[in-house]
Amino acid sequence: MMRRRSLAGALALIGMATLAPQAGAHRGHDAMSVVTLGDDGVVTVSHRFEAHDLEPALAEIAPDAQTSLDDPEAIEELKTYLLAHFSVSADGAAVPLAVSSVEVGVRDVRVDYTGTLPGKTKALELRSTILRDIYPRQINQVVVRQGQYVQTLRFAGGEAKVVTLR
């Protein structure tokens, strides 16, 4: 009987040891931004994150605030951070963006910005380094929409990508 308990205990420890690395595993970090170009020249940028990726990053984004998506100071710092790490240029000129809305849900966070393209824009240059300074393997996906035209870009570094508009 004693031998059986020892064997069961040993098997339980082995089982926990083999599961521990998997419990700590993470699927990786990613973010999605959608850039929508309106016929009136208005550009909307919508950044979307999973809350469990974003909230721990607040320790570096907003070091003087609480590491919580419920803290208004942390959200203010997040809005500033996103503006510094995502840019849109139209035909070589920077497009100023301003916050239009912030939605913090249990699982998802969405921060929207708007700006105006100058005249008849022929090309956009986009750059997204969001969270790359915090999560080195961060992948940022940017979807550009103009009417029926849709193009998806993938950013895994500090590179800029150009989208020719129709």
C-alpha positions as CSV (number, residue, x, y, z in Angstrom):
1,M,0.0,0.0,0.0
2,M,2.8,2.4,0.9
3,R,4.6,1.6,-2.3
4,R,1.5,2.3,-4.3
5,R,1.1,5.8,-2.7
6,S,4.8,6.6,-3.4
7,L,4.4,5.5,-7.0
8,A,1.2,7.7,-7.3
9,G,3.0,10.6,-5.7
10,A,6.0,10.3,-8.0
11,L,3.7,10.1,-11.1
12,A,1.8,13.2,-10.0
13,L,5.1,15.1,-9.6
14,I,6.3,14.0,-13.1
15,G,2.9,15.0,-14.5
16,M,3.1,18.4,-13.0
17,A,6.7,18.9,-14.1
18,T,5.8,18.1,-17.7
19,L,2.8,20.4,-17.7
20,A,4.5,23.3,-16.1
21,P,6.2,24.6,-19.3
22,Q,3.0,24.4,-21.2
23,A,1.1,26.2,-18.6
24,G,3.5,29.1,-18.9
25,A,3.5,29.0,-22.6
26,H,1.9,31.9,-24.5
27,R,0.7,31.9,-28.0
28,G,2.7,35.0,-28.9
29,H,1.9,38.7,-29.1
30,D,0.1,40.4,-31.9
31,A,-2.0,43.5,-32.5
32,M,-4.3,44.5,-35.3
33,S,-4.8,48.0,-36.7
34,V,-7.4,48.9,-39.3
35,V,-6.8,52.0,-41.4
36,T,-10.0,53.0,-43.2
37,L,-9.9,55.7,-45.8
38,G,-13.2,57.6,-46.4
39,D,-14.2,59.2,-49.7
40,D,-14.2,62.5,-47.8
41,G,-10.5,62.2,-47.0
42,V,-11.0,61.2,-43.4
43,V,-8.7,58.4,-42.2
44,T,-9.6,56.3,-39.2
45,V,-7.1,54.2,-37.5
46,S,-8.4,51.5,-35.1
47,H,-5.9,49.7,-32.9
48,R,-7.2,46.4,-31.4
49,F,-5.5,44.4,-28.7
50,E,-6.1,41.5,-26.4
51,A,-6.4,42.8,-22.9
52,H,-4.1,40.1,-21.5
53,D,-1.3,41.2,-23.9
54,L,-1.8,44.9,-23.2
55,E,-2.3,45.2,-19.5
56,P,1.1,43.8,-18.4
57,A,2.7,46.2,-20.9
58,L,1.3,49.1,-19.1
59,A,4.1,48.7,-16.5
60,E,6.5,50.1,-19.2
61,I,4.0,52.3,-21.1
62,A,2.7,54.1,-18.0
63,P,5.3,53.4,-15.2
64,D,3.7,56.0,-12.9
65,A,0.2,54.6,-13.3
66,Q,-1.4,51.4,-12.1
67,T,-0.8,48.4,-14.3
68,S,-4.5,48.2,-15.0
69,L,-6.8,49.0,-17.9
70,D,-9.2,50.5,-15.3
71,D,-6.7,53.3,-14.5
72,P,-7.5,56.5,-16.5
73,E,-3.9,57.7,-16.2
74,A,-2.7,54.4,-17.7
75,I,-5.2,54.8,-20.6
76,E,-3.9,58.4,-21.2
77,E,-0.3,57.1,-21.4
78,L,-1.5,54.3,-23.7
79,K,-3.0,56.8,-26.1
80,T,0.2,58.8,-26.2
81,Y,2.3,55.7,-26.6
82,L,0.2,54.5,-29.6
83,L,0.6,57.9,-31.4
84,A,4.4,57.6,-30.9
85,H,4.5,54.0,-32.3
86,F,2.1,54.2,-35.2
87,S,2.3,56.6,-38.1
88,V,0.6,57.4,-41.3
89,S,2.1,59.6,-44.0
90,A,0.3,60.6,-47.2
91,D,2.5,61.3,-50.2
92,G,5.4,61.9,-47.8
93,A,3.6,64.3,-45.4
94,A,2.7,63.1,-41.9
95,V,-1.0,62.8,-41.2
96,P,-1.8,64.2,-37.7
97,L,-4.0,61.8,-35.8
98,A,-6.3,62.5,-32.8
99,V,-8.0,60.1,-30.4
100,S,-11.7,59.6,-31.3
101,S,-12.6,56.8,-28.9
102,V,-11.3,54.2,-26.5
103,E,-13.2,51.0,-25.6
104,V,-11.9,48.8,-22.9
105,G,-13.6,45.4,-22.6
106,V,-12.9,42.3,-20.6
107,R,-11.0,40.6,-23.4
108,D,-10.4,43.3,-26.0
109,V,-9.1,46.9,-26.1
110,R,-9.8,49.2,-29.0
111,V,-8.3,52.7,-29.5
112,D,-9.5,54.8,-32.5
113,Y,-7.8,57.8,-34.0
114,T,-8.9,60.0,-36.9
115,G,-7.1,62.4,-39.2
116,T,-7.6,64.0,-42.7
117,L,-5.6,63.1,-45.8
118,P,-4.4,66.1,-47.9
119,G,-6.1,66.3,-51.3
120,K,-6.0,63.3,-53.6
121,T,-3.5,61.0,-51.9
122,K,-1.7,58.6,-54.1
123,A,0.2,56.6,-51.5
124,L,0.3,56.0,-47.8
125,E,3.4,55.1,-45.8
126,L,2.6,53.2,-42.6
127,R,4.8,52.3,-39.7
128,S,3.9,50.3,-36.7
129,T,6.2,49.5,-33.9
130,I,3.5,49.1,-31.3
131,L,4.7,47.0,-28.3
132,R,7.9,45.9,-30.2
133,D,9.9,47.7,-27.5
134,I,8.2,45.5,-24.8
135,Y,7.6,42.2,-26.6
136,P,10.4,41.7,-29.1
137,R,8.4,39.0,-31.0
138,Q,5.4,41.3,-31.4
139,I,3.7,41.1,-34.8
140,N,1.5,44.0,-35.9
141,Q,-1.0,43.4,-38.6
142,V,-2.4,46.5,-40.4
143,V,-5.4,46.3,-42.7
144,V,-5.9,49.2,-45.1
145,R,-9.4,49.7,-46.5
146,Q,-10.5,52.1,-49.2
147,G,-14.0,51.3,-50.5
148,Q,-13.8,47.7,-51.8
149,Y,-10.0,47.7,-51.8
150,V,-8.4,45.9,-48.9
151,Q,-4.7,45.2,-48.3
152,T,-3.1,43.5,-45.3
153,L,0.4,44.4,-44.1
154,R,2.5,42.6,-41.5
155,F,5.1,44.5,-39.3
156,A,7.7,42.5,-37.4
157,G,10.3,45.3,-37.0
158,G,10.6,49.0,-37.5
159,E,10.1,49.0,-41.2
160,A,7.8,51.3,-43.1
161,K,5.4,50.0,-45.8
162,V,3.9,51.9,-48.7
163,V,0.4,51.3,-50.0
164,T,-0.5,52.7,-53.4
165,L,-4.1,53.9,-53.4
166,R,-6.6,53.6,-56.2
